[in-house]
């Protein structure tokens, strides 16, 4: 009988252990397609979804998978919500935690963020970043452009030798999503802004790879560049945060020995002439990180170096993002304080009024960043040839694609001027209120998408003093850019009196958190505003007779035109009693339900592990019953 009981006990132990081992080992064995291919291929959109679902289900409560939107081609855009435990909504986030948003693959030929953050998600699911999750909730969009991701081709091979096939810069609608953040034409960018509105992350991290100038830095970076960014947030973001996150104090430097420099390219207008200095990119808020800065939040653009091999680029991107998350965790109190201060400034306009610092930058110009090191920067690069540019030696494969790049003239560190600051070259005092005539439905839709508060007049109302915009010229581009023939408008605000605003007119106050963004979008001369992006075209050209006295015959429009936006300088010009808030846009509820994680039980094991063990226990119970039966029949010896 002792042998029988030993058999039963051993059976039970083996079966219970097997169930637990299967649950634990499955994540340890889970690899991305990039890892499995020895870094020869990138992960498809469906493989991203499958990977995300598996880490979510087996994360012990740490990861929740949501779907943000369907692309024009029907693919799902995922969002991983990471916490310990993962919150179902923002109200579940403890007040002592900060929320960080990591965005990858907005340009689907630049896949390093996608690959590195899938690995990070696996590590989170395994409990390897629980220390980080004590201070953070991390929102991860690993694949912002699923359609572009799956449109594979060799178009990056001239500046990015591996992997051979990657996705496109454009999404399925033909848009470069990183030029879409003000006009919001793309489904994917709309979904990402909805995440920003809902979760209010303190930082937006955007992962890219540069195919620009030759250098010896594994990564370059930038912060929110637009001059209307809150100055205290910009200064901290640019200096202290960047030093800790990816500079001399960072995980990147300590783990990989890599030195980062601010993003740039040699020469004005990408001339490649080293003596002309190191020039950053435009400050337009159509770019994600500039947009985040205008929303009073931190931003970090990460551009790994294309000419490094694929594995090196992924490792670099991982170190950059991980170091940035560490810094947010360490500095969360300071960061949240700076954001609260910036938001309070915006809100206080209602009582303090519009100040000189509230001027809207209509356009700007790039100048040396004299705030830091007198505008000088050390860039590790290579020696120049007689024409002032850097000439590499490139080895090609049999198909004519580059295999290897070398610099026979040798290395050199250039002490150069860094053009990394923007100053306005045209400004306009911000209005207290912007009033939009009824019928501007597209403008209303986009304002709500941006999370901007809009109110509607419930009745006709008379206002005494206001301004209307007299259009002097209106040039419409003949070149299609991002789906638009853009307008360039110039003119003047004209002070006038005695206007009766009709019911259903829209009222936008700049005394709100996103007041600076709202003013930029509604100023007629702004290069990235609604007027420039054709969002007001129907109303500019098709006005009814009741607005005739505000029409002008612009010299290059050929017909009478009218700006359907008025401006008021006093916040109390319209009584609150005659306005009602416009409700938010309805959310798309046709997406699949979120994938919920397994929850860690009281004994420390995951629910799935216990379930598996229970399933394997069933045969053990049969074994026990069989042993007892044998004993009763006398078929088992003592």
C-alpha positions as CSV (number, residue, x, y, z in Angstrom):
1,X,0.0,0.0,0.0
2,X,2.9,2.4,0.7
3,X,4.0,2.0,-2.9
4,X,0.4,2.8,-4.1
5,X,0.3,6.0,-2.0
6,X,3.7,7.0,-3.3
7,X,2.5,6.5,-6.8
8,X,-0.5,8.8,-6.2
9,X,1.5,11.5,-4.4
10,X,4.2,11.6,-7.1
11,X,1.5,11.7,-9.8
12,X,-0.2,14.7,-8.1
13,X,3.1,16.6,-7.6
14,X,4.2,16.0,-11.2
15,X,0.8,17.1,-12.6
16,X,0.5,20.2,-10.4
17,X,4.1,21.2,-11.1
18,X,3.5,20.7,-14.8
19,X,0.5,23.1,-14.8
20,X,2.5,25.8,-13.0
21,X,5.5,25.3,-15.2
22,X,3.5,25.7,-18.4
23,X,2.0,28.9,-17.1
24,X,5.3,30.4,-16.1
25,X,7.5,29.2,-19.0
26,X,5.2,30.3,-21.8
27,X,6.2,34.0,-21.4
28,X,9.9,33.2,-20.9
29,X,9.8,31.4,-24.2
30,X,7.8,34.1,-26.0
31,X,10.0,35.9,-28.6
32,X,9.2,38.6,-31.1
33,X,9.6,37.8,-34.8
34,X,12.6,40.1,-34.9
35,X,14.3,38.1,-32.2
36,X,13.4,34.7,-33.7
37,X,14.7,35.8,-37.1
38,X,18.0,36.9,-35.7
39,X,17.1,40.5,-36.5
40,X,16.4,39.9,-40.2
41,X,12.7,40.9,-40.2
42,X,10.2,43.1,-38.4
43,X,6.9,42.2,-36.8
44,X,3.7,42.4,-38.8
45,X,0.6,44.1,-37.4
46,X,-1.2,40.9,-36.7
47,X,1.8,39.5,-35.0
48,X,1.9,42.7,-32.8
49,X,-1.7,42.1,-31.8
50,X,-1.1,38.4,-31.1
51,X,2.0,39.2,-29.0
52,X,0.2,42.0,-27.1
53,X,-2.7,39.7,-26.3
54,X,-0.5,37.0,-25.0
55,X,1.5,39.2,-22.7
56,X,-1.7,40.9,-21.5
57,X,-3.4,37.6,-20.7
58,X,-0.4,36.2,-18.8
59,X,0.8,39.4,-17.1
60,X,-0.6,38.6,-13.7
61,X,-2.7,41.8,-13.8
62,X,0.0,44.1,-15.1
63,X,-1.1,44.7,-18.7
64,X,-4.5,45.5,-20.2
65,X,-4.9,45.5,-24.0
66,X,-7.4,48.0,-25.6
67,X,-8.0,48.7,-29.3
68,X,-8.1,52.4,-30.2
69,X,-9.4,52.4,-33.8
70,X,-9.6,50.5,-37.0
71,X,-7.5,51.9,-39.9
72,X,-8.9,52.6,-43.3
73,X,-7.8,49.1,-44.3
74,X,-9.5,47.5,-41.3
75,X,-6.4,46.8,-39.1
76,X,-6.6,47.4,-35.3
77,X,-4.5,50.0,-33.5
78,X,-3.6,48.6,-30.1
79,X,-2.9,50.2,-26.7
80,X,-1.2,48.5,-23.8
81,X,-2.0,49.9,-20.4
82,X,0.7,48.9,-17.9
83,X,0.4,49.2,-14.2
84,X,0.6,47.0,-11.1
85,X,-2.3,46.4,-11.4
86,X,-3.2,47.8,-14.8
87,X,-6.0,50.3,-14.4
88,X,-9.2,50.0,-16.5
89,X,-9.6,53.8,-16.7
90,X,-7.9,57.0,-15.4
91,X,-10.0,57.1,-12.3
92,X,-8.2,54.0,-11.1
93,X,-4.7,55.6,-11.3
94,X,-3.5,56.6,-7.8
95,X,-2.7,60.3,-7.3
96,X,0.9,59.5,-6.4
97,X,1.6,58.0,-9.8
98,X,2.4,59.6,-13.1
99,X,1.1,58.5,-16.5
100,X,3.6,58.2,-19.4
101,X,2.6,57.7,-23.1
102,X,5.1,55.9,-25.4
103,X,4.3,56.0,-29.1
104,X,6.0,53.8,-31.7
105,X,6.0,53.1,-35.4
106,X,4.3,56.3,-36.5
107,X,6.7,56.0,-39.4
108,X,6.6,52.4,-40.2
109,X,10.0,52.2,-41.8
110,X,11.3,53.2,-38.4
111,X,10.5,50.0,-36.5
112,X,12.9,50.1,-33.6
113,X,10.5,51.5,-31.0
114,X,7.9,48.8,-31.9
115,X,10.4,46.0,-31.5
116,X,12.0,47.3,-28.4
117,X,8.7,48.0,-26.6
118,X,7.3,44.6,-27.4
119,X,10.3,43.2,-25.5
120,X,9.7,45.7,-22.7
121,X,6.0,44.6,-22.5
122,X,7.1,41.0,-22.2
123,X,9.4,42.0,-19.3
124,X,6.6,43.9,-17.6
125,X,4.3,40.8,-17.9
126,X,7.1,38.8,-16.2
127,X,7.3,41.2,-13.3
128,X,10.7,42.6,-14.2
129,X,9.7,46.2,-14.0
130,X,7.5,46.2,-10.9
131,X,9.8,48.8,-9.3
132,X,9.0,51.2,-12.2
133,X,5.3,50.5,-11.9
134,X,5.3,51.7,-8.3
135,X,5.5,55.2,-9.7
136,X,4.1,55.0,-13.2
137,X,1.2,53.9,-15.4
138,X,2.6,53.4,-18.9
139,X,0.5,53.6,-22.0
140,X,2.1,52.0,-25.0
141,X,1.0,52.3,-28.6
142,X,3.5,49.8,-30.2
143,X,2.2,50.2,-33.7
144,X,0.6,53.5,-34.5
145,X,0.4,52.9,-38.3
146,X,-0.7,49.3,-38.8
147,X,-1.4,49.8,-42.6
148,X,1.9,51.4,-43.2
149,X,3.6,48.7,-41.2
150,X,2.4,45.9,-43.4
151,X,3.1,47.7,-46.7
152,X,6.6,46.2,-46.9
153,X,9.3,47.4,-49.3
154,X,13.0,48.2,-49.8
155,X,12.6,52.0,-49.7
156,X,14.7,52.4,-46.6
157,X,17.7,50.3,-47.8
158,X,19.8,53.3,-48.9
159,X,20.1,54.6,-45.4
160,X,19.0,51.6,-43.3
161,X,20.6,48.4,-44.4
162,X,18.7,46.0,-42.1
163,X,16.1,44.7,-42.1
164,X,15.6,44.5,-45.8
165,X,11.9,45.0,-45.8
166,X,10.1,47.6,-43.7
167,X,6.8,49.5,-43.9
168,X,6.1,53.0,-45.3
169,X,6.2,56.5,-44.0
170,X,2.5,57.0,-44.8
171,X,-0.6,55.3,-43.4
172,X,-3.4,53.6,-45.4
173,X,-5.0,57.0,-46.2
174,X,-1.8,58.3,-47.7
175,X,-1.0,60.6,-44.8
176,X,2.2,61.1,-42.9
177,X,0.7,60.9,-39.4
178,X,3.5,62.9,-38.0
179,X,2.3,65.9,-40.0
180,X,-1.3,65.4,-38.9
181,X,-1.6,66.5,-35.3
182,X,-3.4,69.9,-35.9
183,X,-5.7,68.9,-38.8
184,X,-6.4,65.4,-37.5
185,X,-7.3,63.8,-40.8
186,X,-5.9,60.3,-40.0
187,X,-7.9,57.8,-37.9
188,X,-4.7,56.9,-36.1
189,X,-3.8,60.4,-35.0
190,X,-7.4,61.0,-33.9
191,X,-7.2,57.9,-31.7
192,X,-3.9,58.9,-30.2
193,X,-5.2,62.4,-29.3
194,X,-8.3,60.8,-27.7
195,X,-5.8,58.8,-25.5
196,X,-4.1,62.1,-24.5
197,X,-7.5,63.7,-23.7
198,X,-8.7,60.7,-21.7
199,X,-5.5,59.7,-19.7
200,X,-3.7,63.1,-19.7
201,X,-0.2,61.7,-19.7
202,X,2.6,63.9,-18.3
203,X,4.9,63.0,-21.3
204,X,4.6,61.9,-24.9
205,X,7.6,59.8,-26.1
206,X,7.8,59.3,-29.9
207,X,10.2,56.7,-31.3
208,X,11.8,57.3,-34.7
209,X,15.0,56.6,-36.7
210,X,16.8,59.3,-38.6
211,X,18.1,58.8,-42.2
212,X,19.8,62.2,-42.1
213,X,23.4,63.4,-41.6
214,X,26.4,61.3,-40.9
215,X,27.5,61.3,-37.3
216,X,28.8,59.0,-34.5
217,X,25.9,59.3,-32.1
218,X,23.5,56.3,-31.7
219,X,20.6,58.7,-31.1
220,X,19.4,62.3,-31.3
221,X,16.5,63.8,-29.5
222,X,14.2,66.8,-29.1
223,X,11.6,68.4,-26.9
224,X,8.6,70.5,-27.8
225,X,10.0,73.3,-29.9
226,X,7.1,75.7,-30.6
227,X,7.7,79.1,-29.0
228,X,4.2,79.1,-27.4
229,X,5.2,76.1,-25.3
230,X,5.1,76.9,-21.5
231,X,8.6,78.3,-20.9
232,X,9.2,76.5,-17.6
233,X,8.2,73.1,-19.1
234,X,10.4,73.7,-22.1
235,X,13.4,74.6,-20.0
236,X,13.1,71.6,-17.8
237,X,12.3,69.3,-20.7
238,X,15.2,70.5,-22.7
239,X,17.9,70.6,-20.0
240,X,17.4,68.7,-16.7
241,X,15.0,66.0,-18.0
242,X,17.0,65.3,-21.2
243,X,20.3,65.1,-19.3
244,X,18.8,62.5,-16.9
245,X,16.8,60.6,-19.5
246,X,19.3,60.2,-22.3
247,X,22.3,62.4,-21.4
248,X,25.3,62.1,-19.2
249,X,23.3,60.8,-16.2
250,X,21.2,58.4,-18.2
251,X,20.6,54.6,-18.4
252,X,21.6,54.9,-22.1
253,X,25.0,56.3,-21.3
254,X,25.6,54.0,-18.3
255,X,24.5,50.8,-19.9
256,X,25.5,51.3,-23.6
257,X,28.1,54.1,-23.3
258,X,26.2,56.0,-26.0
259,X,26.2,59.8,-26.1
260,X,23.0,61.5,-27.4
261,X,22.9,65.0,-28.9
262,X,19.9,67.1,-29.8
263,X,18.3,66.3,-33.2
264,X,19.8,67.9,-36.2
265,X,21.3,67.7,-39.7
266,X,24.3,69.4,-41.2
267,X,23.6,72.7,-43.0
268,X,20.7,75.0,-43.6
269,X,17.9,73.4,-45.5
270,X,19.7,70.0,-45.3
271,X,22.6,71.2,-47.4
272,X,25.1,68.7,-45.7
273,X,27.6,71.5,-45.4
274,X,29.2,71.1,-41.9
275,X,30.4,74.7,-41.6
276,X,26.8,75.9,-41.7
277,X,26.0,74.3,-38.4
278,X,23.7,71.7,-36.9
279,X,20.0,72.4,-37.7
280,X,16.9,70.9,-36.0
281,X,13.5,70.3,-37.6
282,X,10.5,72.6,-37.8
283,X,8.6,73.7,-34.7
284,X,5.2,73.2,-36.3
285,X,2.6,71.6,-33.9
286,X,1.6,69.3,-36.7
287,X,4.5,67.2,-35.4
288,X,3.6,65.0,-32.4
289,X,6.2,66.2,-29.9
290,X,5.6,69.9,-30.7
291,X,1.9,69.3,-30.3
292,X,2.4,67.7,-26.9
293,X,4.4,70.7,-25.7
294,X,1.6,73.1,-26.8
295,X,-0.7,71.1,-24.5
296,X,1.5,71.9,-21.5
297,X,3.1,68.5,-21.3
298,X,6.6,67.1,-21.7
299,X,7.7,65.6,-25.0
300,X,10.6,63.5,-26.2
301,X,11.5,62.8,-29.8
302,X,13.9,59.9,-30.2
303,X,15.7,59.4,-33.5
304,X,18.1,56.4,-33.5
305,X,20.8,56.3,-36.1
306,X,19.7,54.5,-39.3
307,X,23.2,53.4,-40.3
308,X,23.6,51.3,-37.2
309,X,22.6,47.6,-37.6
310,X,19.0,46.7,-36.6
311,X,19.9,45.0,-33.3
312,X,21.9,48.1,-32.2
313,X,19.1,50.4,-33.1
314,X,16.6,48.4,-31.1
315,X,18.9,48.2,-28.1
316,X,19.4,52.0,-28.3
317,X,15.8,52.7,-28.5
318,X,15.0,50.5,-25.6
319,X,17.7,52.2,-23.5
320,X,16.4,55.6,-24.4
321,X,12.7,54.9,-23.6
322,X,13.6,53.0,-20.5
323,X,15.8,55.8,-19.3
324,X,13.0,58.4,-20.0
325,X,10.5,56.3,-18.0
326,X,13.0,56.0,-15.1
327,X,13.4,59.8,-15.1
328,X,9.6,60.4,-15.1
329,X,9.3,58.0,-12.2
330,X,12.1,59.8,-10.3
331,X,11.0,63.3,-11.1
332,X,7.2,62.7,-11.0
333,X,6.5,65.3,-8.3
334,X,8.5,68.0,-10.0
335,X,7.0,67.2,-13.4
336,X,3.4,67.2,-12.2
337,X,4.1,70.4,-10.4
338,X,5.4,72.1,-13.5
339,X,2.3,70.9,-15.4
340,X,-0.1,72.1,-12.7
341,X,1.6,75.5,-12.8
342,X,1.3,75.8,-16.6
343,X,-2.3,74.7,-16.5
344,X,-3.1,77.2,-13.8
345,X,-1.5,80.0,-15.9
346,X,-3.8,79.1,-18.7
347,X,-6.9,79.0,-16.5
348,X,-6.0,82.2,-14.7
349,X,-6.5,84.2,-17.8
350,X,-10.2,84.4,-17.0
351,X,-9.4,86.6,-14.0
352,X,-6.1,88.2,-14.9
353,X,-6.9,88.8,-18.6
354,X,-4.6,88.5,-21.7
355,X,-1.0,89.4,-21.0
356,X,1.9,90.3,-23.4
357,X,3.2,86.8,-23.0
358,X,0.0,85.4,-24.5
359,X,1.0,86.4,-28.1
360,X,0.3,83.7,-30.6
361,X,3.3,82.8,-32.8
362,X,1.9,82.8,-36.4
363,X,5.1,81.6,-37.8
364,X,8.7,81.4,-36.6
365,X,12.3,81.2,-37.6
366,X,15.1,78.9,-36.5
367,X,18.0,80.6,-34.6
368,X,21.0,79.4,-32.5
369,X,20.0,78.0,-29.1
370,X,21.8,80.7,-27.2
371,X,20.1,79.6,-23.9
372,X,22.5,76.7,-23.7
373,X,26.3,76.8,-24.0
374,X,26.0,80.1,-26.0
375,X,24.5,78.1,-28.9
376,X,27.4,75.8,-29.4
377,X,27.3,72.0,-29.6
378,X,29.9,69.2,-29.9
379,X,28.8,66.7,-32.6
380,X,30.9,63.5,-33.0
381,X,31.1,63.0,-36.7
382,X,33.6,62.7,-39.5
383,X,36.1,64.8,-41.4
384,X,34.8,66.8,-44.3
385,X,36.0,66.8,-47.9
386,X,37.0,69.9,-49.9
387,X,33.3,70.7,-50.6
388,X,32.6,71.0,-46.9
389,X,30.5,67.8,-46.8
390,X,31.2,64.3,-45.5
391,X,31.9,61.6,-48.1
392,X,31.5,58.0,-47.0
393,X,32.7,54.9,-48.8
394,X,29.8,52.5,-49.4
395,X,29.9,48.8,-50.3
396,X,26.9,47.5,-52.3
397,X,25.4,44.0,-52.6
398,X,24.6,42.2,-55.9
399,X,21.2,43.9,-56.0
400,X,22.7,47.4,-55.7
401,X,21.7,48.0,-52.1
402,X,24.3,49.2,-49.5
403,X,25.8,46.6,-47.3
404,X,28.4,48.6,-45.4
405,X,29.4,52.2,-44.9
406,X,32.9,53.5,-43.9
407,X,34.5,56.9,-43.6
408,X,38.1,56.8,-45.0
409,X,38.9,60.4,-44.1
410,X,38.6,59.6,-40.4
411,X,36.6,60.8,-37.4
412,X,36.2,64.4,-36.1
413,X,34.3,66.1,-33.4
414,X,32.9,69.4,-34.7
415,X,32.4,72.3,-32.4
416,X,29.4,73.8,-34.2
417,X,26.5,76.3,-34.0
418,X,23.3,74.6,-32.9
419,X,20.2,76.0,-34.6
420,X,17.7,74.6,-32.1
421,X,15.5,77.5,-31.0
422,X,12.5,79.2,-32.6
423,X,11.5,82.8,-32.3
424,X,8.3,84.2,-33.7
425,X,8.5,86.2,-36.9
426,X,4.9,87.1,-36.7
427,X,2.7,87.4,-33.6
428,X,-0.9,88.2,-32.8
429,X,-2.4,89.0,-29.4
430,X,-4.5,86.1,-28.2
431,X,-8.2,86.7,-28.0
432,X,-10.1,86.1,-24.8
433,X,-12.9,84.5,-26.8
434,X,-13.0,83.3,-30.4
435,X,-16.5,83.1,-31.8
436,X,-17.2,80.9,-34.8
437,X,-20.3,81.4,-37.0
438,X,-22.9,78.6,-37.1
439,X,-22.3,76.0,-39.8
440,X,-18.5,75.5,-39.2
441,X,-19.2,71.8,-38.4
442,X,-15.7,70.5,-39.4
443,X,-14.0,73.1,-37.2
444,X,-16.3,72.1,-34.3
445,X,-15.5,68.4,-34.8
446,X,-11.7,69.0,-34.8
447,X,-11.8,71.3,-31.8
448,X,-13.7,68.6,-29.8
449,X,-11.2,66.0,-31.0
450,X,-8.4,68.1,-29.6
451,X,-10.2,68.1,-26.2
452,X,-10.8,71.8,-26.5
453,X,-13.9,73.1,-24.6
454,X,-16.5,74.7,-26.9
455,X,-19.7,76.3,-25.9
456,X,-22.7,77.2,-28.0
457,X,-25.0,80.2,-27.8
458,X,-28.5,79.3,-26.9
459,X,-30.0,82.5,-28.2
460,X,-29.1,85.6,-30.3
461,X,-27.0,88.0,-28.3
462,X,-25.6,91.5,-28.9
463,X,-22.0,92.3,-28.1
464,X,-20.6,95.8,-28.1
465,X,-16.9,95.5,-28.9
466,X,-15.4,92.8,-31.1
467,X,-12.9,92.3,-34.0
468,X,-13.4,90.8,-37.4
469,X,-10.6,89.8,-39.7
470,X,-10.1,91.7,-43.0
471,X,-8.4,89.4,-45.5
472,X,-5.9,91.3,-47.6
473,X,-4.5,88.3,-49.5
474,X,-5.3,84.6,-49.7
475,X,-2.9,82.4,-51.6
476,X,-3.9,78.8,-52.1
477,X,-1.0,76.4,-52.9
478,X,-1.0,74.6,-56.2
479,X,1.0,71.8,-54.6
480,X,-0.8,69.0,-52.8
481,X,0.6,68.5,-49.3
482,X,-0.8,65.9,-46.9
483,X,-4.1,65.8,-48.8
484,X,-4.5,69.6,-48.8
485,X,-3.9,72.7,-51.0
486,X,-2.9,74.9,-48.1
487,X,-3.9,78.5,-47.7
488,X,-1.6,81.4,-46.8
489,X,-3.7,84.2,-45.5
490,X,-2.7,87.7,-44.5
491,X,-4.7,90.6,-43.2
492,X,-5.7,92.5,-40.1
493,X,-8.1,92.3,-37.2
494,X,-10.4,95.3,-37.4
495,X,-12.0,96.7,-34.2
496,X,-15.7,97.1,-34.6
497,X,-18.9,97.5,-32.6
498,X,-22.5,96.4,-32.4
499,X,-22.7,92.8,-33.5
500,X,-25.6,90.5,-33.0
501,X,-24.4,86.9,-32.8
502,X,-26.9,84.4,-33.8
503,X,-27.9,81.4,-31.7
504,X,-25.7,78.3,-32.3
505,X,-22.6,80.4,-32.7
506,X,-19.6,78.6,-31.1
507,X,-17.6,80.2,-28.4
508,X,-14.1,79.1,-27.5
509,X,-12.4,80.6,-24.4
510,X,-8.6,80.7,-24.2
511,X,-8.9,80.5,-20.4
512,X,-8.6,76.7,-20.5
513,X,-5.8,74.2,-20.3
514,X,-5.4,74.0,-24.1
515,X,-6.1,77.7,-24.6
516,X,-2.8,78.3,-26.4
517,X,-3.5,75.5,-28.8
518,X,-7.1,76.8,-29.4
519,X,-5.8,80.3,-30.2
520,X,-3.2,78.9,-32.6
521,X,-5.8,76.8,-34.4
522,X,-8.2,79.7,-34.8
523,X,-5.9,82.6,-35.7
524,X,-6.4,83.1,-39.5
525,X,-2.7,83.8,-40.3
526,X,-1.2,80.9,-38.4
527,X,0.7,78.5,-40.6
528,X,-0.7,75.5,-38.8
529,X,-4.2,76.7,-38.1
530,X,-7.6,75.7,-39.4
531,X,-7.6,78.4,-42.0
532,X,-4.3,77.1,-43.5
533,X,-5.5,73.5,-43.5
534,X,-8.7,74.3,-45.5
535,X,-11.0,73.4,-42.5
536,X,-12.8,76.8,-42.9
537,X,-12.8,76.9,-46.7
538,X,-16.6,76.3,-47.2
539,X,-17.4,79.2,-44.9
540,X,-14.7,81.5,-46.2
541,X,-16.1,81.3,-49.7
542,X,-19.8,80.7,-49.1
543,X,-21.2,83.3,-46.7
544,X,-24.8,84.4,-46.5
545,X,-25.9,88.0,-46.9
546,X,-26.2,88.7,-43.2
547,X,-22.4,88.7,-43.0
548,X,-21.7,90.9,-46.1
549,X,-20.3,93.8,-44.1
550,X,-17.4,91.6,-43.0
551,X,-16.6,90.4,-46.5
552,X,-13.5,91.6,-48.3
553,X,-12.2,91.1,-51.9
554,X,-8.8,89.7,-51.4
555,X,-6.4,90.6,-54.2
556,X,-5.5,87.0,-55.1
557,X,-8.8,85.3,-54.2
558,X,-10.8,86.9,-57.0
559,X,-14.0,86.8,-55.1
560,X,-15.4,88.2,-51.9
561,X,-14.2,86.2,-48.9
562,X,-15.0,86.3,-45.2
563,X,-13.2,84.8,-42.2
564,X,-16.0,83.1,-40.2
565,X,-14.2,83.7,-36.9
566,X,-14.6,86.8,-34.7
567,X,-12.4,87.7,-31.7
568,X,-13.4,89.3,-28.4
569,X,-10.8,90.7,-25.9
570,X,-13.0,90.4,-22.7
571,X,-13.9,87.1,-21.1
572,X,-17.1,88.5,-19.7
573,X,-18.4,89.9,-23.0
574,X,-20.8,87.0,-23.2
575,X,-22.8,86.0,-20.1
576,X,-22.4,82.4,-19.1
577,X,-26.2,82.1,-18.8
578,X,-26.7,82.2,-22.6
579,X,-24.1,79.4,-23.4
580,X,-24.1,75.7,-23.0
581,X,-21.3,73.3,-23.4
582,X,-21.1,71.3,-26.6
583,X,-21.0,67.6,-25.7
584,X,-18.1,65.4,-26.5
585,X,-18.0,63.4,-29.7
586,X,-19.4,59.9,-29.3
587,X,-16.7,57.2,-29.0
588,X,-16.6,54.4,-31.6
589,X,-18.0,51.3,-29.8
590,X,-17.5,48.9,-32.7
591,X,-14.1,47.9,-31.5
592,X,-13.4,44.5,-29.9
593,X,-13.6,44.3,-26.1
594,X,-10.4,44.9,-24.2
595,X,-8.3,41.9,-23.3
596,X,-8.1,41.7,-19.5
597,X,-5.0,40.3,-17.8
598,X,-4.9,37.4,-15.4
599,X,-4.9,38.7,-11.8
600,X,-2.3,37.6,-9.3
601,X,-4.0,35.6,-6.5
602,X,-3.4,35.8,-2.8
603,X,-0.8,33.0,-2.9
604,X,1.2,35.0,-5.4
605,X,0.4,32.7,-8.4
606,X,-1.5,33.9,-11.4
607,X,-5.1,32.8,-11.9
608,X,-4.1,31.0,-15.1
609,X,-1.5,28.9,-13.3
610,X,-4.0,27.8,-10.7
611,X,-6.5,27.0,-13.4
612,X,-3.9,24.9,-15.3
613,X,-2.9,23.1,-12.1
614,X,-6.6,22.4,-11.3
615,X,-7.1,20.9,-14.8
616,X,-4.0,18.7,-14.4
617,X,-5.2,17.7,-10.9
618,X,-8.3,15.9,-12.4
619,X,-6.2,12.9,-13.6
620,X,-4.5,12.7,-10.2
621,X,-7.9,12.4,-8.5
622,X,-8.7,9.5,-10.8
623,X,-5.4,7.9,-9.9
624,X,-6.2,8.2,-6.2
625,X,-9.7,6.7,-6.7
626,X,-8.1,3.9,-8.8
627,X,-5.6,3.1,-6.0
628,X,-8.3,2.9,-3.4
629,X,-10.3,0.6,-5.6
630,X,-7.3,-1.7,-6.0
631,X,-6.7,-1.8,-2.3
632,X,-10.3,-2.8,-1.6
633,X,-10.1,-5.6,-4.2
634,X,-6.9,-6.8,-2.6
635,X,-5.0,-6.4,-5.8
636,X,-2.3,-4.2,-4.2
637,X,0.2,-5.7,-1.7
638,X,1.1,-4.2,1.6
